[in-house]
């Protein structure tokens, strides 16, 4: 009779109680997992779409804030420009020093190329007088003499701009900001045969400006208006390169894909868009091209004259006007729209906060939108959904495999391993859980000596080693923190010394590459901080004098002639003589060879020494002239009296009398020279009184008008309004002016143009005397104020020296600029002060 022992009963009962619930659990789990799969895919898709929409909105908000900050930077630039002297050179330097990078396409439609270049931030700078007449105008980084009266909007660039009239009504520190102005670019102009804007590399470009203007008031009177014209391309840089689907930027977006960004103003007009014909613009008559709407004529649609305004675009999609209205309320969000090309897209929008000029009504400049094509927008969520489905299916298949193996494993090993393994393993599991909770000192006690016992001993050894390593790691971490603090302290100290020392410092490595340059060196050399792999020859390409000295030093060091160098380097820049002190010595640091170059600007120190030497020389010359004049004057008087007596006695001897008259004429010339020398060495005490500079100038001009007419010289006079009264010696100042005017007339024997200008700059009165004469050679200009120096072959050579002393005694300056064959300009500056100098 077949008998079932206890072992088989227990084993059968174990298998029955384990396998039946296991099978039921497997089928129930599969059904539950499928339900969870559907719910998880749905919720994941919703969450990912919501996160993507929020990310798109956050990106739009970030771009809007960047645009707002950029507009504030332009305001700061305008206020900085209003503080500069109103000279063409200062405005020109300001224009060329404000540049930003532009990234755009060039080449042909078939072979486009990408270009990155620094372009002028402001396409135009201007300064107008109180009546709107432009006095300074910088266009595209170059001076322009095409001055206009911008108080008349018809004379502005786009024929309807009123920025001057608006700015003239503002107070000091207030600004007027206009909307975008530019000539309209139609679809045919941009595409020119291309199918899409992405392919139209050779098409017409949109060039527009946004005017920033502010008035300059002084003592309650309007002095003028400063105007900055922001190049519209720099505004487009904020949206042109955005790719909503990818993190990387693109040089030009694809309009047909729907994945692009655009910008509109507070009136709903498009101001930045891949389709230039969507951007607001003016026709040649100065009229704003009407917005594209359901009433636009077929002819305008075919010709591509269809600028886009969101408030008029409800026929394209009703959400466009709603987006524009929400932006005016300062709201951001995400909507679904359809663009003109028919692409369904998700569009995030955000307002650009701004409250200057025409944007004060809604306190927004406009809005930024970032759109993504719907299918691509949902692509991450759909991909995640498919991934969840695939992973759950794989999990179910793996579960079937694992369950099948588990059943076989249970049947084969349940009886033999249950008692000998379960209990020690439970102990190890509990010890592991305690370690996970942070207790690193659990000890598992297992009495068996088999593999489980060895595992328990290894586990206890591992815990002890972990504790030891943790302590060593904490000690090492503390030491590293202390070392890092010390390294940072030393580095900050060296950086502070390197950047704030008032000497230019540059370091070179063994390959003659510039490794560092402090701010003072960049300021002296007028260069940007060099990047990596910048050779010293490239860095000093604009400084040939320094270039030659440094090359000689490197050659000398290679030949072993010397290890350190020092030299004074004179050079000419913009009509000024500069003196730099250069030193170079080897630099050994951390086993790295190199050189340290120092550059110090000693120009002011050298000029001061030269001025002191000239003052000493003039003082000595004055004393000598006074002595000579006194010693010569008395004998000359006696000789003159004797010759007069002799002349009277030789009546009837005409030839002898003629010789005596010539001798008397020479004696008179010598007496004139003696008088000028006495005047130079002992000038009379100035008689200062309040007076008007324009009256002194007019009195001086009165004395030369006849001579100007005889020599056919055109006399031009230009006086600023409201010139202040100043302390002056009218006679001595008239002497200076007559000297300058006579010199100018002598330089134009065959006629020309003599121009005298009087104006104020800051706390000085400026008198500019310009002629179109023969000019003065450059090598003679440094000697022009030296006593007894003359380039005319006649005269005493003391006129300009005396004029220089008169102006210097008054606390002013006199400067001369001249070019051969062009003419000479003399600039006299006198301080405006209530104190007697």
C-alpha positions in Angstrom: 0.0 0.0 0.0 1.3 3.4 -1.0 2.1 5.5 2.0 2.8 9.3 2.2 5.2 10.1 4.9 5.3 13.3 6.9 8.1 14.8 4.9 6.0 14.5 1.7 2.9 15.8 3.4 4.7 18.8 4.6 6.4 19.3 1.3 3.0 18.8 -0.6 1.2 21.2 1.8 4.1 23.7 1.4 3.9 23.5 -2.4 0.1 23.7 -2.4 -0.1 26.6 0.0 2.7 28.5 -1.9 2.0 27.8 -5.6 -1.7 28.3 -5.7 -1.7 31.8 -4.1 1.4 32.6 -6.2 -0.5 31.8 -9.4 -3.6 33.8 -8.3 -1.3 36.7 -7.3 0.4 36.6 -10.7 -2.9 36.9 -12.7 -4.2 39.6 -10.3 -1.0 41.5 -10.5 -1.0 41.5 -14.2 -4.6 42.8 -14.3 -3.8 45.5 -11.7 -0.5 46.5 -13.5 -2.4 47.1 -16.8 -4.9 49.4 -14.9 -2.0 51.2 -13.3 -0.3 51.4 -16.7 -3.3 53.2 -18.2 -3.6 55.6 -15.3 0.1 56.3 -15.1 0.4 57.0 -18.8 -2.5 59.4 -18.6 -1.3 61.2 -15.5 2.3 61.3 -16.8 1.2 62.9 -20.1 -0.8 65.5 -18.2 2.1 66.3 -15.8 4.8 66.4 -18.5 2.6 68.6 -20.7 1.9 70.9 -17.8 5.6 71.1 -16.9 6.6 71.8 -20.5 4.0 74.6 -20.7 5.3 76.1 -17.4 8.9 75.8 -18.6 7.9 77.5 -21.9 6.1 80.3 -19.9 9.1 80.6 -17.6 11.4 81.0 -20.6 9.2 83.7 -22.0 9.2 85.5 -18.7 13.0 85.2 -18.6 13.4 86.7 -22.1 10.9 89.5 -21.2 13.0 90.4 -18.2 16.1 90.3 -20.2 14.6 92.7 -22.8 13.4 95.0 -19.9 16.9 95.1 -18.4 18.4 95.8 -21.8 16.1 98.8 -22.3 17.1 100.1 -18.9 20.8 99.7 -19.9 20.0 101.8 -23.0 18.5 104.4 -20.6 21.7 104.4 -18.6 23.7 104.9 -21.8 21.6 107.9 -22.8 22.1 109.5 -19.4 25.8 108.9 -19.6 25.9 110.5 -23.1 24.0 113.5 -21.8 26.8 114.1 -19.3 29.6 114.1 -21.9 30.8 117.3 -23.6 28.8 118.0 -26.7 31.7 117.5 -29.1 31.8 115.4 -32.2 34.8 113.5 -31.0 33.2 112.5 -27.6 30.0 111.4 -29.3 32.1 109.4 -31.9 34.1 107.7 -29.2 30.8 106.9 -27.3 29.3 105.4 -30.5 32.3 103.2 -31.2 32.7 102.0 -27.6 29.1 100.6 -27.4 28.9 97.4 -29.4 27.3 94.0 -29.0 27.5 90.7 -30.9 25.1 90.0 -33.7 24.6 86.4 -35.0 23.2 86.3 -38.5 23.4 84.6 -41.9 25.3 85.8 -45.0 26.3 84.2 -48.3 23.8 82.9 -50.8 20.5 81.0 -50.5 22.3 77.8 -51.7 25.4 78.2 -49.5 24.5 80.3 -46.4 27.2 81.0 -43.8 26.9 82.1 -40.2 28.5 85.3 -39.1 29.2 86.5 -35.5 30.4 90.1 -35.3 30.4 93.0 -32.9 28.1 95.7 -34.3 27.3 99.2 -33.1 24.6 99.2 -30.5 23.3 102.6 -31.7 23.0 103.2 -35.4 22.7 107.0 -34.8 23.6 109.5 -32.1 22.6 113.2 -32.3 22.6 116.4 -30.3 20.2 119.2 -31.2 20.0 122.8 -30.2 16.9 124.1 -28.3 15.2 124.7 -31.6 15.7 121.2 -32.9 18.6 121.9 -35.3 21.1 119.1 -35.2 24.6 120.2 -34.1 26.2 116.8 -33.8 25.2 113.7 -35.8 26.9 110.3 -35.8 25.5 107.8 -38.2 26.8 104.2 -38.4 29.8 105.1 -36.3 30.9 108.1 -38.6 30.3 111.8 -38.4 27.6 113.2 -40.6 27.2 116.7 -41.8 23.7 116.1 -43.1 22.2 118.2 -40.3 18.4 118.5 -40.1 15.7 120.5 -38.2 14.1 117.5 -36.4 11.5 119.8 -34.7 9.7 119.4 -38.0 8.7 115.6 -38.1 8.7 115.8 -41.9 12.5 116.3 -41.8 13.1 113.2 -39.7 14.4 109.9 -41.1 10.9 108.4 -41.3 9.0 111.7 -41.9 6.7 111.4 -38.9 8.9 111.2 -35.8 8.3 113.7 -33.0 10.9 112.6 -30.5 12.5 116.1 -30.3 9.2 117.8 -29.5 8.3 115.2 -26.9 11.8 115.3 -25.2 11.8 119.1 -25.2 8.8 119.1 -22.9 10.5 116.8 -20.3 12.4 117.8 -17.2 16.0 117.1 -16.4 16.6 113.3 -16.1 13.4 112.3 -17.8 13.5 110.3 -21.0 11.3 109.9 -24.1 11.2 106.5 -25.8 9.6 106.0 -29.2 8.1 103.0 -30.8 9.9 101.1 -33.5 10.5 103.0 -36.8 11.8 101.4 -40.0 11.0 101.2 -43.7 8.6 98.4 -44.3 10.0 95.1 -45.9 7.4 93.2 -47.9 7.2 89.5 -48.4 8.5 89.8 -51.9 11.4 91.9 -50.7 12.5 89.3 -48.1 11.9 86.1 -50.1 13.0 87.3 -53.5 12.2 83.9 -55.0 12.9 81.8 -51.9 10.1 79.6 -50.6 10.4 80.3 -46.9 12.2 82.9 -44.7 14.6 80.2 -43.6 15.8 79.8 -47.2 15.9 83.6 -48.0 19.5 84.4 -47.0 19.9 86.9 -49.8 16.6 88.7 -49.2 16.1 92.3 -47.9 16.8 92.9 -44.2 14.7 94.9 -41.9 16.6 97.9 -40.4 14.8 100.0 -37.8 15.5 102.1 -34.7 13.9 102.9 -31.4 14.6 106.5 -30.3 15.7 107.3 -26.8 16.0 111.1 -26.1 16.4 113.4 -23.1 16.6 117.2 -22.7 19.6 119.1 -21.2 18.6 122.1 -19.1 20.8 124.7 -17.6 19.7 127.5 -15.3 16.1 126.9 -16.4 16.9 127.1 -20.1 16.8 124.3 -22.6 20.3 123.8 -24.0 19.5 121.0 -26.3 18.3 117.4 -26.7 20.4 114.2 -26.8 19.1 111.4 -29.0 20.2 107.7 -29.0 18.8 105.5 -31.8 18.9 101.8 -30.8 19.7 99.5 -33.7 16.6 97.2 -33.9 18.8 94.2 -34.7 20.1 94.0 -31.1 16.5 93.8 -29.9 15.7 90.9 -32.3 18.7 89.0 -30.9 16.6 88.2 -27.8 14.0 86.2 -29.8 15.7 85.4 -33.1 17.8 82.5 -31.9 15.3 80.7 -29.5 14.5 77.1 -30.3 11.5 76.1 -28.0 12.0 72.3 -28.5 15.8 72.2 -28.0 18.1 73.8 -25.5 20.6 75.0 -28.1 20.2 78.3 -30.0 19.7 78.6 -33.7 21.0 81.3 -36.1 17.5 81.6 -37.7 14.3 79.8 -36.7 12.0 77.8 -39.0 8.7 79.6 -39.4 7.1 76.7 -41.2 7.7 74.4 -38.2 6.0 76.7 -35.8 8.9 76.5 -33.4 10.0 80.2 -33.1 9.6 83.2 -30.9 8.5 86.8 -31.7 8.0 90.1 -29.9 5.2 92.7 -30.2 4.8 96.2 -28.7 2.0 97.6 -26.5 -0.2 98.4 -29.5 0.0 94.8 -30.7 2.4 95.5 -33.6 5.0 92.9 -34.4 8.5 94.2 -33.8 10.6 91.0 -33.9 9.7 88.1 -36.1 11.3 85.6 -38.6 9.0 87.0 -41.3 10.1 90.6 -41.8 6.9 91.4 -43.6 5.1 90.9 -40.3 7.1 93.7 -38.6 5.5 97.2 -38.5 7.0 99.6 -40.9 6.6 102.8 -42.9 6.1 103.3 -46.6 8.3 105.9 -48.5 5.8 108.7 -47.8 6.2 108.1 -44.0 2.8 106.4 -43.5 2.5 103.4 -41.3 1.6 100.3 -43.5 -1.9 99.1 -42.3 -2.1 95.9 -40.3 -3.1 92.6 -42.0 -6.8 91.9 -41.3 -9.9 90.3 -42.9 -10.4 93.6 -44.8 -6.9 93.6 -46.4 -7.1 93.9 -50.2 -6.2 90.9 -52.3 -3.6 93.1 -54.1 -1.8 93.8 -50.7 -1.9 90.1 -49.8 -0.4 89.1 -53.2 2.3 91.8 -52.9 3.1 90.8 -49.3 2.2 94.2 -47.7 0.7 92.5 -44.6 2.3 93.6 -41.3 0.9 91.7 -38.3 -1.0 93.3 -35.4 -2.3 90.9 -32.7 -5.4 93.1 -32.0 -6.4 92.8 -35.7 -5.5 89.0 -36.0 -8.7 87.4 -34.6 -9.5 86.2 -38.1 -6.3 84.0 -37.9 -7.1 82.8 -34.4 -9.2 84.4 -31.6 -6.4 83.9 -29.0 -4.1 86.5 -30.6 -6.1 89.5 -29.4 -6.6 87.9 -26.0 -2.8 87.4 -25.7 -2.2 91.1 -26.5 -4.8 92.2 -24.0 -3.4 89.9 -21.3 0.1 91.3 -21.8 -1.3 94.9 -21.4 -2.7 93.7 -18.0 0.8 92.5 -17.1 -0.3 88.8 -17.2 1.6 85.8 -18.6 0.3 82.4 -19.7 0.1 79.7 -22.3 -2.5 79.3 -25.1 -3.1 77.3 -28.3 -3.0 79.1 -31.6 -2.7 78.7 -35.3 -0.2 80.8 -37.2 -0.7 82.3 -40.7 1.1 79.4 -42.2 -1.5 77.0 -40.7 0.8 75.4 -38.0 -1.0 74.4 -34.8 1.1 75.5 -31.9 1.4 76.0 -28.1 2.3 79.6 -27.4 3.6 81.0 -24.1 3.5 84.8 -23.6 4.9 87.2 -21.0 4.8 91.0 -20.7 7.9 93.2 -20.9 7.7 95.7 -18.0 8.6 99.2 -19.1 7.2 102.7 -18.4 9.1 105.3 -20.4 7.9 107.5 -23.2 5.0 106.1 -25.2 4.9 103.0 -23.0 3.7 104.9 -19.9 0.0 104.2 -20.4 0.2 100.4 -19.8 3.7 100.3 -18.2 4.7 97.5 -20.6 7.0 97.7 -23.6 5.1 94.9 -25.2 5.2 91.1 -25.0 7.4 88.1 -25.8 5.9 84.9 -27.1 7.6 81.5 -27.6 5.7 78.9 -29.7 6.1 75.2 -30.2 4.4 73.0 -32.8 1.7 70.9 -30.9 2.9 67.5 -32.0 6.5 68.2 -31.1 5.3 69.9 -27.8 3.6 66.6 -26.8 6.4 64.4 -28.1 8.2 64.1 -24.7 5.0 63.1 -22.9 4.1 60.6 -25.7 7.7 59.2 -25.6 7.4 58.8 -21.8 4.0 57.1 -22.2 5.4 54.6 -24.6 8.4 54.0 -22.3 6.1 53.3 -19.4 4.1 50.8 -21.5 7.2 49.1 -22.7 8.8 48.8 -19.3 5.6 47.4 -17.7 5.3 44.8 -20.5 8.9 43.9 -19.9 8.3 43.7 -16.3 5.4 41.3 -16.7 7.4 39.1 -19.0 10.3 39.1 -16.5 7.7 38.4 -13.8 6.5 35.3 -15.6 10.1 34.1 -16.0 11.0 34.8 -12.4 7.9 33.1 -11.1 8.6 30.0 -13.2 12.2 29.9 -12.0 11.0 30.5 -8.5 8.5 27.6 -8.6 11.3 25.3 -9.7 13.6 26.7 -7.1 11.0 26.2 -4.3 10.5 22.6 -5.3 14.2 21.9 -5.4 15.5 23.8 -2.4 12.6 24.5 0.0 13.1 21.5 2.1 16.9 21.6 2.3 17.5 25.3 2.9 14.5 26.6 4.9 15.8 25.8 8.3 19.6 26.4 7.7 19.4 29.7 5.8 16.2 31.6 6.7 17.1 32.4 10.3 20.7 33.6 9.7 19.6 35.6 6.7 16.9 37.3 8.7 19.6 38.3 11.2 21.8 39.7 8.4 18.7 41.5 6.9 18.0 43.2 10.2 21.6 44.3 10.5 21.5 45.8 7.0 18.3 47.7 7.8 20.0 49.2 10.9 22.9 50.3 8.7 20.4 51.9 6.3 18.9 53.8 9.2 22.4 55.3 10.0 23.5 52.8 12.7 27.0 51.7 11.6 27.7 49.5 14.5 25.3 46.6 14.2 26.8 43.2 15.0 25.1 40.1 13.6 25.5 37.1 15.8 25.2 33.7 13.9 26.2 30.5 15.6 26.5 28.4 12.4 30.0 27.8 10.9 28.9 27.3 7.3 28.9 29.9 4.5 26.2 31.8 6.2 28.4 32.1 9.3 31.3 33.3 7.2 29.0 35.8 5.5 28.0 37.1 8.9 31.6 37.5 10.0 32.4 39.3 6.7 29.5 41.6 7.3 30.7 42.4 10.8 34.3 43.1 9.5 32.8 45.3 6.7 30.9 47.4 9.3 34.0 47.9 11.4 36.1 49.0 8.3 33.3 51.4 7.2 33.3 53.0 10.6 37.1 53.4 10.4 37.1 54.8 6.9 34.3 57.2 7.8 36.4 58.7 10.6 39.4 59.1 8.3 37.2 60.6 5.6 35.8 63.2 8.0 39.3 64.2 9.2 40.5 64.5 5.5 37.4 66.6 4.6 38.1 69.0 7.5 41.7 69.4 6.4 40.6 70.0 2.8 38.2 72.7 3.9 40.9 74.5 5.9 43.3 74.2 3.0 40.7 75.6 0.6 40.1 78.6 2.8 43.8 79.4 2.9 44.2 79.0 -0.9 41.2 81.3 -1.5 42.6 83.9 0.8 46.0 83.9 -0.9 44.4 84.0 -4.4 42.1 86.9 -3.4 45.1 88.8 -2.0 47.1 88.3 -5.2 44.2 89.2 -7.4 43.5 92.4 -5.4 47.1 93.5 -5.7 47.4 92.6 -9.4 44.2 94.4 -10.4 44.5 97.6 -8.2 48.2 98.4 -8.6 48.5 101.7 -10.7 50.9 100.1 -13.1 50.0 98.1 -16.2 51.1 94.4 -15.7 51.2 91.7 -18.4 52.6 88.2 -18.1 53.9 86.0 -20.8 54.7 82.3 -20.8 57.7 80.7 -22.4 55.9 80.6 -25.8 55.4 84.4 -25.7 51.7 84.0 -25.2 49.9 86.5 -22.9 48.7 84.7 -19.8 47.2 87.6 -17.9 46.8 91.4 -18.0 45.5 93.7 -15.3 42.9 96.4 -15.8 45.4 99.2 -15.7 47.3 97.6 -18.6 44.1 97.3 -20.6 43.3 101.0 -19.9 46.8 102.3 -20.9 46.9 100.2 -24.1 43.1 100.7 -24.8 42.6 97.0 -25.4 40.2 94.3 -24.2 41.4 91.6 -21.8 43.3 89.0 -23.9 41.8 85.6 -24.3 43.7 82.3 -24.2 46.4 81.7 -26.8 46.9 85.4 -27.5 50.4 86.2 -28.8 52.0 89.4 -27.6 52.6 90.6 -31.2 48.8 90.4 -31.9 48.1 92.2 -28.6 50.4 95.1 -29.4 49.6 95.4 -33.1 48.3 99.0 -32.6 51.4 100.0 -30.7 54.4 99.6 -33.1 56.8 101.5 -30.8 56.2 99.2 -27.9 56.1 96.2 -30.3 59.7 97.0 -31.5 61.1 97.5 -28.0 59.6 94.3 -26.7 60.8 92.3 -29.8 64.3 93.6 -29.1 64.1 92.6 -25.5 63.0 89.0 -26.4 65.9 88.7 -28.9 68.4 90.0 -26.4 67.1 87.6 -23.7 67.4 84.6 -26.2 71.0 85.7 -26.9 71.7 85.8 -23.2 72.6 89.5 -23.2 70.5 90.4 -20.2 67.7 89.0 -18.0 65.9 92.3 -17.2 65.2 95.3 -19.2 64.1 99.0 -18.7 63.4 101.7 -21.2 61.5 105.0 -21.7 59.4 104.8 -24.9 58.1 108.1 -26.5 55.3 107.8 -28.9 52.7 109.9 -30.7 48.9 109.3 -30.4 46.1 111.5 -31.6 48.4 114.5 -31.8 49.8 114.0 -28.3 53.3 113.0 -27.3 53.2 110.2 -24.7 56.0 108.7 -22.6 55.8 105.1 -21.3 58.2 103.4 -19.0 58.5 99.7 -19.8 60.4 97.1 -17.7 60.6 93.4 -18.2 62.1 90.7 -16.0 61.9 86.9 -15.9 59.0 85.3 -14.0 59.6 81.9 -12.4 56.6 80.4 -10.6 55.8 76.8 -9.9 58.5 75.6 -12.3 56.8 77.6 -15.1 59.1 80.0 -17.1 57.8 83.3 -18.3 58.1 87.1 -18.3 56.5 90.0 -16.3 56.1 93.2 -18.3 55.2 96.5 -16.6 54.0 99.6 -18.4 53.7 103.0 -16.7 52.3 106.1 -18.2 54.8 108.9 -17.4 53.3 111.4 -19.8 52.0 113.8 -17.2 55.2 113.6 -15.2 57.4 114.3 -18.4 55.1 117.2 -19.5 55.3 118.7 -16.0 59.1 118.6 -16.2 59.1 120.1 -19.7 56.8 122.9 -18.5 59.0 123.6 -15.5 62.0 123.7 -17.8 60.2 126.1 -20.2 59.2 128.3 -17.3 62.8 128.5 -16.1 64.1 129.1 -19.6 61.5 131.9 -20.1 62.4 133.5 -16.8 66.1 133.5 -17.7 65.3 134.8 -21.1 63.0 137.6 -19.7 65.8 138.7 -17.3 68.3 138.7 -20.1 65.9 140.6 -22.4 65.2 143.2 -19.8 69.0 143.8 -19.3 69.7 143.9 -23.0 66.8 146.2 -23.6 67.8 148.7 -20.9 71.4 148.8 -22.1 70.4 149.2 -25.8 67.6 151.7 -25.5 69.7 154.7 -24.2 72.4 154.4 -26.9 69.7 154.0 -29.6 68.0 157.2 -28.4 71.3 159.1 -28.6 72.1 157.7 -32.1 68.6 158.6 -33.3 69.0 162.3 -32.0 72.4 162.6 -33.7 71.1 161.3 -37.0 68.2 163.7 -36.9 70.7 166.6 -36.3 72.9 165.3 -39.2 69.9 165.0 -41.4 68.9 168.6 -40.8 72.5 169.8 -41.6 72.6 168.0 -44.9 70.0 170.1 -46.6 70.3 169.9 -50.3 72.1 166.6 -50.2 69.2 164.3 -51.0 71.2 161.0 -51.3 72.9 161.5 -48.0 69.6 162.4 -46.3 68.0 159.2 -47.8 70.7 157.1 -46.3 70.1 158.8 -42.9 66.3 158.2 -43.2 67.0 154.5 -43.8 69.2 154.4 -40.8 66.5 156.1 -38.7 64.0 153.6 -39.9 66.2 150.7 -38.8 66.7 152.4 -35.4 62.9 152.7 -35.1 62.6 148.9 -35.8 65.3 148.2 -33.2 63.4 150.4 -30.7 60.2 148.5 -31.5 62.0 145.2 -30.8 63.4 146.6 -27.5 59.9 147.7 -26.5 58.5 144.2 -27.2 61.3 142.6 -25.3 60.6 144.9 -22.3 56.9 144.0 -22.6 57.7 140.3 -22.7 60.1 140.4 -19.8 58.0 142.8 -17.6 54.4 142.6 -18.7 52.1 145.3 -17.2 49.8 144.4 -14.3 46.4 143.2 -15.8 43.5 145.6 -15.3 40.7 143.0 -14.7 37.0 144.0 -14.7 33.8 142.3 -15.5 33.1 142.4 -19.2 31.6 140.5 -22.1 33.9 138.5 -24.3 31.7 139.1 -27.4 32.3 142.8 -27.2 36.1 142.4 -27.1 35.9 140.1 -30.1 33.7 142.4 -32.1 36.1 145.4 -31.3 39.0 143.3 -32.6 37.1 142.2 -35.7 36.2 145.9 -36.5 40.0 146.6 -36.9 40.6 143.9 -39.5 37.4 144.0 -41.6 38.8 146.4 -44.2 41.9 144.3 -44.5 39.7 141.2 -45.0 37.9 142.9 -47.8 41.2 144.0 -49.5 42.6 140.4 -49.3 39.2 138.8 -50.4 39.0 136.9 -47.1 35.6 135.7 -46.1 35.0 136.5 -42.4 32.6 134.1 -40.5 31.4 134.9 -37.0 29.6 132.5 -34.7 28.6 133.4 -31.1 26.7 131.3 -28.6 23.6 132.9 -27.0 23.7 134.1 -23.4 27.5 134.2 -23.0 28.3 135.1 -19.3 30.2 138.1 -18.1 33.8 137.2 -16.9 36.7 138.9 -15.3 39.0 140.1 -18.1 41.6 142.7 -19.2 40.0 143.9 -22.4 43.1 145.6 -23.8 45.4 142.6 -23.3 42.8 140.2 -24.6 42.3 142.4 -27.7 46.1 142.3 -28.2 45.9 138.5 -28.2 43.0 138.4 -30.7 44.6 140.9 -33.0 47.8 138.9 -33.0 45.9 135.7 -33.9 43.8 137.5 -36.5 46.7 139.2 -38.2 48.7 135.9 -38.3 45.7 134.3 -40.0 45.4 137.1 -42.6 49.2 136.9 -43.3 48.7 133.1 -44.0 46.1 133.9 -46.6 47.6 136.5 -49.0 45.5 135.2 -51.9 42.2 135.1 -50.0 40.4 132.4 -48.1 38.1 131.9 -45.1 38.6 133.3 -41.6 36.2 131.9 -39.0 35.9 132.9 -35.3 33.7 131.0 -32.9 32.9 131.9 -29.3 31.0 129.5 -27.0 31.0 127.8 -23.6 31.8 124.3 -22.5 31.3 123.4 -18.9 33.1 126.2 -16.8 35.1 127.6 -19.7 34.7 130.1 -22.5 36.2 128.8 -25.8 37.4 131.1 -28.6 38.3 129.3 -31.8 40.1 131.1 -34.7 40.4 129.1 -37.9 41.9 130.0 -41.2 42.4 128.2 -44.6 45.9 129.4 -45.0 49.1 127.6 -45.9 49.4 126.0 -42.5 52.4 125.3 -40.2 54.8 122.3 -40.6 54.4 119.7 -37.9 58.0 119.9 -36.8 57.6 123.6 -36.1 54.4 123.4 -34.0 56.3 122.5 -30.7 58.3 125.8 -31.1 55.4 128.1 -32.0 55.2 129.7 -28.5 58.9 130.0 -28.0 60.2 133.6 -27.9 61.9 135.0 -31.0 60.6 132.1 -33.1 59.0 133.0 -36.4 58.1 131.2 -39.6 57.3 134.3 -41.6 60.9 135.5 -42.2 60.1 138.9 -40.6 58.9 140.2 -37.2 60.3 139.7 -33.7 58.8 136.3 -33.0 57.4 137.5 -29.7 53.7 137.9 -30.6 52.6 134.3 -29.8 54.9 134.1 -26.8 53.4 137.3 -25.3 49.9 136.0 -26.2 50.7 132.7 -24.4 51.8 134.6 -21.3 48.7 136.7 -21.3 46.3 133.7 -21.5 48.3 131.7 -19.0 48.3 134.6 -16.5 44.5 134.6 -16.8 44.4 130.9 -15.9 43.5 129.8 -19.4 45.1 127.7 -22.2 46.0 128.3 -25.8 46.4 125.5 -28.3 47.3 125.4 -32.0 46.4 122.7 -34.6 47.6 123.0 -38.2 48.0 121.0 -41.4 50.1 122.1 -44.4 47.9 123.2 -47.2 44.7 122.9 -45.1 44.9 125.7 -42.5 45.4 126.5 -38.9 43.1 126.5 -35.9 43.9 128.3 -32.6 41.8 127.4 -29.5 41.8 129.8 -26.5 40.0 128.7 -23.3 39.3 131.1 -20.4 37.8 130.0 -17.1 34.5 131.4 -16.1 35.0 132.5 -12.5 33.9 135.3 -10.1 37.4 135.5 -8.5 40.1 137.7 -9.8 43.0 135.7 -11.1 
